[in-house]
Structure formats: C-alpha cells, structure tokens
Amino acid sequence: MNKYLSSPIGRLRLLALLEGSSLLFLVFIAVPLKYLWDIPEGSQFIGPIHGALFLLFVMSTLNVAIEQSWKFTQIIWKVLIACIIPFGTFYIDHKILKKIQKEESKV
C-alpha cells in the first residue's frame, strides 16, 4: 500500500483502481440486483460513490499533470479518455501510470 501513498502518481494509481473497482461492482452486482431482482439499494449506494471517485480521478489527473509537467499530447489526453471508457482506468494504470511511477522512483 505504501507504493500507492508515497507519491502523487501512486495516489493517482490508487484512485484509478478504486474508480475501476467501483464500476465493476456497479455493473456486475448493483445493476443486476436492481433490474433482475428489483433491489435498487446497491445502485443507490455505489452509484454516487462511483461518481465521486470518477470526479476525484479527473481532478487528480489534472493536478498531477500540472505538477509533473505532463504534455497533453503524450499523456494527459490518454489518461482522461481512459477514465470515460469502461474499465479504462485499469488499462491506463498498467500501460502508463505504473511506468511513470517506476521512472519517478529511479530518480
């Protein structure tokens, strides 16, 4: 857990995992409960949490991008687009954010 909390990139990676996990829970558990068994409480609970995590991820991406002087054409747009594609945060964490954090820890 320390690798996530020790740097801004690590915290962004943690947010990516939380946002992606909340979407998994929403899509595969809460929505089926709501529409198949008429139990809306899961969606009512996790929906706002997922929305808050999504907004926090977007704001954190912009904050880290400014702090790290990321170039829009190289990194920022990819991370922001990935967060609106279902499960894109898992992909972007693996392909971009993990590598940036490794490079950062070498310095």
N, CA, C and O of each residue as an XYZ file, in Angstrom:
428
protein
N       0.831     -1.190      0.000
C       0.000      0.000      0.000
C       0.873      1.250      0.000
O       0.474      2.288     -0.528
N       2.057      1.155      0.588
C       2.938      2.313      0.674
C       3.353      2.830     -0.695
O       3.554      4.032     -0.869
N       3.486      1.926     -1.678
C       3.867      2.367     -3.019
C       2.812      3.285     -3.621
O       3.122      4.113     -4.478
N       1.567      3.141     -3.177
C       0.499      3.989     -3.685
C       0.437      5.333     -2.972
O       0.139      6.351     -3.597
N       0.707      5.349     -1.705
C       0.517      6.576     -0.941
C       1.752      7.467     -0.884
O       1.669      8.603     -0.416
N       2.886      6.975     -1.349
C       4.135      7.720     -1.186
C       4.368      8.803     -2.236
O       5.293      9.601     -2.084
N       3.564      8.859     -3.290
C       3.783      9.875     -4.331
C       2.453     10.260     -4.979
O       1.477      9.515     -4.889
N       2.417     11.419     -5.629
C       1.191     11.814     -6.332
C       0.780     10.813     -7.411
O      -0.411     10.557     -7.593
N       1.746     10.247     -8.123
C       1.438      9.238     -9.147
C       0.851      7.995     -8.488
O      -0.100      7.407     -9.003
N       1.404      7.602     -7.373
C       0.893      6.442     -6.647
C      -0.537      6.654     -6.187
O      -1.366      5.750     -6.285
N      -0.828      7.849     -5.684
C      -2.198      8.141     -5.260
C      -3.145      8.165     -6.452
O      -4.297      7.746     -6.334
N      -2.677      8.648     -7.596
C      -3.495      8.625     -8.810
C      -3.757      7.183     -9.240
O      -4.861      6.854     -9.673
N      -2.749      6.327     -9.122
C      -2.928      4.918     -9.453
C      -3.948      4.263     -8.522
O      -4.772      3.460     -8.962
N      -3.889      4.605     -7.245
C      -4.852      4.067     -6.292
C      -6.269      4.518     -6.651
O      -7.206      3.722     -6.607
N      -6.420      5.783     -7.001
C      -7.730      6.284     -7.425
C      -8.217      5.560     -8.675
O      -9.404      5.259     -8.799
N      -7.300      5.281     -9.602
C      -7.673      4.552    -10.823
C      -8.218      3.171    -10.468
O      -9.226      2.735    -11.024
N      -7.554      2.489     -9.549
C      -8.009      1.159     -9.143
C      -9.347      1.219     -8.407
O     -10.216      0.374     -8.621
N      -9.509      2.213     -7.548
C     -10.778      2.353     -6.822
C     -11.917      2.692     -7.768
O     -13.009      2.134     -7.657
N     -11.666      3.611     -8.703
C     -12.703      4.004     -9.660
C     -13.092      2.816    -10.538
O     -14.278      2.573    -10.761
N     -12.119      2.090    -11.028
C     -12.396      0.918    -11.852
C     -13.119     -0.178    -11.081
O     -14.018     -0.831    -11.611
N     -12.725     -0.372     -9.837
C     -13.376     -1.385     -8.997
C     -14.820     -1.009     -8.683
O     -15.702     -1.867     -8.664
N     -15.055      0.280     -8.438
C     -16.424      0.709     -8.161
C     -17.312      0.501     -9.387
O     -18.492      0.176     -9.252
N     -16.747      0.689    -10.580
C     -17.514      0.442    -11.799
C     -17.812     -1.051    -11.962
O     -18.916     -1.428    -12.354
N     -16.830     -1.891    -11.662
C     -17.060     -3.340    -11.710
C     -18.204     -3.738    -10.780
O     -19.099     -4.490    -11.167
N     -18.166     -3.230     -9.559
C     -19.213     -3.536     -8.597
C     -20.567     -3.039     -9.094
O     -21.575     -3.739     -8.992
N     -20.574     -1.829     -9.630
C     -21.814     -1.239    -10.121
C     -22.398     -2.057    -11.271
O     -23.584     -2.387    -11.256
N     -21.581     -2.382    -12.258
C     -22.057     -3.051    -13.467
C     -22.416     -4.521    -13.229
O     -23.420     -5.012    -13.746
N     -21.601     -5.211    -12.453
C     -21.804     -6.654    -12.334
C     -22.575     -7.089    -11.083
O     -22.999     -8.241    -10.996
N     -22.760     -6.196    -10.126
C     -23.509     -6.578     -8.929
C     -24.726     -5.680     -8.727
O     -25.855     -6.169     -8.679
N     -24.508     -4.380     -8.609
C     -25.599     -3.470     -8.254
C     -26.669     -3.363     -9.338
O     -27.861     -3.407     -9.035
N     -26.259     -3.224    -10.587
C     -27.246     -3.087    -11.671
C     -28.051     -4.373    -11.871
O     -29.272     -4.300    -12.010
N     -27.410     -5.552    -11.891
C     -28.235     -6.762    -11.986
C     -29.211     -6.923    -10.807
O     -30.351     -7.350    -10.991
N     -28.750     -6.577     -9.598
C     -29.665     -6.641     -8.454
C     -30.865     -5.732     -8.663
O     -31.996     -6.091     -8.339
N     -30.607     -4.564     -9.202
C     -31.686     -3.584     -9.403
C     -32.680     -4.056    -10.466
O     -33.891     -4.008    -10.249
N     -32.176     -4.506    -11.601
C     -33.069     -4.797    -12.721
C     -33.564     -6.241    -12.785
O     -34.617     -6.500    -13.369
N     -32.840     -7.169    -12.208
C     -33.286     -8.561    -12.243
C     -34.111     -8.950    -11.022
O     -35.048     -9.742    -11.119
N     -33.749     -8.383     -9.865
C     -34.430     -8.772     -8.631
C     -35.095     -7.594     -7.919
O     -35.548     -7.725     -6.782
N     -35.151     -6.466     -8.581
C     -35.827     -5.284     -8.039
C     -35.285     -4.881     -6.659
O     -36.040     -4.578     -5.736
N     -33.941     -4.890     -6.554
C     -33.277     -4.457     -5.317
C     -32.397     -3.254     -5.679
O     -31.242     -3.440     -6.061
N     -32.919     -2.025     -5.565
C     -32.193     -0.842     -6.032
C     -31.163     -0.294     -5.040
O     -30.412      0.617     -5.388
N     -31.110     -0.814     -3.837
C     -30.231     -0.240     -2.814
C     -28.749     -0.254     -3.201
O     -28.016      0.679     -2.873
N     -28.309     -1.296     -3.891
C     -26.905     -1.357     -4.307
C     -26.541     -0.220     -5.237
O     -25.504      0.420     -5.066
N     -27.387      0.034     -6.221
C     -27.141      1.133     -7.158
C     -27.240      2.481     -6.467
O     -26.472      3.398     -6.759
N     -28.184      2.596     -5.555
C     -28.350      3.857     -4.833
C     -27.145      4.152     -3.955
O     -26.815      5.315     -3.723
N     -26.496      3.123     -3.473
C     -25.332      3.299     -2.611
C     -24.051      3.487     -3.420
O     -23.314      4.446     -3.192
N     -23.779      2.586     -4.358
C     -22.491      2.606     -5.069
C     -22.460      3.635     -6.198
O     -21.385      4.111     -6.561
N     -23.618      3.987     -6.758
C     -23.653      4.957     -7.850
C     -23.004      6.288     -7.491
O     -22.118      6.744     -8.212
N     -23.419      6.923     -6.397
C     -22.785      8.184     -6.005
C     -21.305      8.031     -5.629
O     -20.499      8.930     -5.870
N     -20.962      6.890     -5.041
C     -19.549      6.657     -4.696
C     -18.718      6.574     -5.971
O     -17.644      7.169     -6.063
N     -19.223      5.834     -6.952
C     -18.515      5.738     -8.233
C     -18.397      7.119     -8.897
O     -17.340      7.464     -9.425
N     -19.465      7.893     -8.870
C     -19.427      9.239     -9.442
C     -18.399     10.122     -8.760
O     -17.674     10.862     -9.425
N     -18.331     10.049     -7.447
C     -17.353     10.845     -6.699
C     -15.927     10.399     -7.017
O     -15.036     11.232     -7.181
N     -15.712      9.085     -7.103
C     -14.378      8.577     -7.448
C     -13.978      8.990     -8.864
O     -12.818      9.317     -9.113
N     -14.928      8.975     -9.779
C     -14.665      9.417    -11.149
C     -14.219     10.882    -11.168
O     -13.204     11.219    -11.778
N     -14.977     11.739    -10.503
C     -14.619     13.157    -10.471
C     -13.279     13.388     -9.771
O     -12.480     14.213    -10.214
N     -13.037     12.671     -8.695
C     -11.768     12.788     -7.985
C     -10.613     12.334     -8.862
O      -9.537     12.930     -8.827
N     -10.823     11.288     -9.645
C      -9.777     10.813    -10.558
C      -9.466     11.866    -11.614
O      -8.296     12.119    -11.901
N     -10.486     12.481    -12.194
C     -10.270     13.511    -13.214
C      -9.519     14.696    -12.612
O      -8.547     15.177    -13.194
N      -9.965     15.164    -11.453
C      -9.296     16.306    -10.825
C      -7.862     15.968    -10.427
O      -6.962     16.793    -10.585
N      -7.651     14.775     -9.917
C      -6.305     14.357     -9.535
C      -5.396     14.212    -10.751
O      -4.209     14.533    -10.690
N      -5.956     13.730    -11.846
C      -5.173     13.633    -13.087
C      -4.684     15.007    -13.508
O      -3.510     15.183    -13.833
N      -5.574     15.968    -13.503
C      -5.186     17.332    -13.891
C      -4.171     17.915    -12.917
O      -3.232     18.593    -13.335
N      -4.347     17.662    -11.631
C      -3.416     18.163    -10.626
C      -2.023     17.559    -10.813
O      -1.026     18.280    -10.804
N      -1.958     16.245    -10.981
C      -0.668     15.568    -11.184
C      -0.042     16.015    -12.502
O       1.171     16.206    -12.583
N      -0.860     16.180    -13.523
C      -0.343     16.613    -14.823
C       0.335     17.975    -14.715
O       1.385     18.200    -15.317
N      -0.259     18.872    -13.957
C       0.345     20.193    -13.775
C       1.628     20.083    -12.962
O       2.647     20.671    -13.327
N       1.587     19.334    -11.860
C       2.769     19.159    -11.009
C       3.926     18.502    -11.753
O       5.083     18.884    -11.577
N       3.609     17.518    -12.581
C       4.638     16.739    -13.276
C       4.996     17.304    -14.648
O       5.883     16.786    -15.327
N       4.307     18.360    -15.049
C       4.517     18.988    -16.368
C       4.326     17.987    -17.507
O       5.129     17.921    -18.437
N       3.245     17.210    -17.412
C       2.939     16.276    -18.480
C       2.535     17.036    -19.734
O       1.916     18.098    -19.660
N       2.883     16.491    -20.858
C       2.459     17.066    -22.127
C       1.076     16.506    -22.476
O       0.828     15.306    -22.357
N       0.185     17.402    -22.907
C      -1.182     16.994    -23.209
C      -1.206     15.924    -24.283
O      -1.933     14.937    -24.171
N      -0.402     16.122    -25.336
C      -0.440     15.193    -26.473
C       0.186     13.837    -26.172
O      -0.036     12.879    -26.912
N       0.962     13.742    -25.101
C       1.617     12.470    -24.807
C       0.928     11.672    -23.708
O       0.848     10.447    -23.801
N       0.429     12.339    -22.668
C      -0.086     11.599    -21.521
C      -1.493     12.025    -21.121
O      -2.373     11.174    -20.987
N      -1.723     13.303    -20.929
C      -2.961     13.780    -20.308
C      -4.197     13.278    -21.041
O      -5.097     12.729    -20.406
N      -4.265     13.446    -22.335
C      -5.478     13.064    -23.066
C      -5.734     11.567    -22.959
O      -6.886     11.140    -22.891
N      -4.669     10.767    -22.943
C      -4.847      9.313    -22.844
C      -5.470      8.925    -21.504
O      -6.372      8.090    -21.443
N      -4.974      9.546    -20.432
C      -5.487      9.229    -19.100
C      -6.940      9.691    -18.974
O      -7.775      8.968    -18.428
N      -7.241     10.878    -19.470
C      -8.612     11.394    -19.362
C      -9.596     10.616    -20.230
O     -10.729     10.379    -19.812
N      -9.187     10.223    -21.411
C     -10.061      9.411    -22.268
C     -10.290      8.034    -21.634
O     -11.401      7.503    -21.660
N      -9.230      7.472    -21.070
C      -9.352      6.132    -20.462
C     -10.361      6.108    -19.325
O     -11.017      5.091    -19.098
N     -10.491      7.216    -18.611
C     -11.405      7.185    -17.464
C     -12.866      7.275    -17.884
O     -13.748      7.033    -17.059
N     -13.150      7.611    -19.131
C     -14.552      7.604    -19.565
C     -14.903      6.333    -20.344
O     -16.068      6.106    -20.672
N     -13.909      5.517    -20.634
C     -14.130      4.220    -21.269
C     -14.251      3.187    -20.145
O     -13.378      3.124    -19.280
N     -15.291      2.397    -20.140
C     -15.429      1.415    -19.062
C     -14.172      0.567    -18.876
O     -13.655     -0.030    -19.821
N     -13.712      0.533    -17.667
C     -12.537     -0.233    -17.235
C     -11.231      0.284    -17.833
O     -10.203     -0.388    -17.753
N     -11.266      1.462    -18.423
C     -10.060      2.064    -18.992
C      -9.039      2.450    -17.944
O      -7.847      2.524    -18.239
N      -9.491      2.698    -16.714
C      -8.524      3.078    -15.678
C      -7.571      1.933    -15.355
O      -6.416      2.173    -15.005
N      -8.042      0.686    -15.469
C      -7.147     -0.453    -15.248
C      -6.071     -0.489    -16.336
O      -4.894     -0.719    -16.056
N      -6.491     -0.261    -17.563
C      -5.566     -0.266    -18.698
C      -4.538      0.854    -18.562
O      -3.340      0.629    -18.729
N      -5.008      2.049    -18.262
C      -4.120      3.204    -18.202
C      -3.156      3.078    -17.023
O      -2.015      3.534    -17.097
N      -3.614      2.463    -15.946
C      -2.722      2.226    -14.811
C      -1.581      1.304    -15.230
O      -0.416      1.554    -14.921
N      -1.938      0.244    -15.933
C      -0.936     -0.746    -16.340
C       0.015     -0.217    -17.416
O       1.221     -0.453    -17.353
N      -0.532      0.497    -18.401
C       0.274      0.923    -19.553
C       1.038      2.232    -19.349
O       2.111      2.409    -19.926
N       0.506      3.151    -18.539
C       1.143      4.467    -18.430
C       1.568      4.799    -17.001
O       2.742      5.070    -16.750
N       0.622      4.779    -16.069
C       0.907      5.280    -14.723
C       1.944      4.452    -13.983
O       2.785      5.010    -13.278
N       1.903      3.142    -14.127
C       2.877      2.264    -13.471
C       4.291      2.567    -13.967
O       5.235      2.609    -13.178
N       4.430      2.774    -15.265
C       5.748      3.078    -15.843
C       6.260      4.434    -15.373
O       7.446      4.583    -15.082
N       5.377      5.413    -15.298
C       5.772      6.745    -14.836
C       6.235      6.656    -13.386
O       7.234      7.273    -13.017
N       5.519      5.895    -12.563
C       5.902      5.770    -11.163
C       7.246      5.073    -11.032
O       8.051      5.464    -10.186
N       7.517      4.054    -11.839
C       8.808      3.374    -11.792
C       9.944      4.312    -12.172
O      10.991      4.321    -11.524
N       9.736      5.107    -13.230
C      10.737      6.073    -13.652
C      10.975      7.118    -12.572
O      12.110      7.531    -12.335
N       9.903      7.539    -11.924
C       9.989      8.538    -10.865
C      10.772      8.005     -9.677
O      11.530      8.752     -9.059
N      10.605      6.731     -9.343
C      11.292      6.160     -8.182
C      12.772      5.943     -8.445
O      13.551      5.850     -7.496
N      13.181      5.861     -9.700
C      14.580      5.704    -10.046
C      15.371      6.988     -9.811
O      16.570      6.954     -9.537
N      14.679      8.117     -9.923
C      15.355      9.414     -9.797
C      15.661      9.754     -8.384
O      16.228     10.813     -8.113
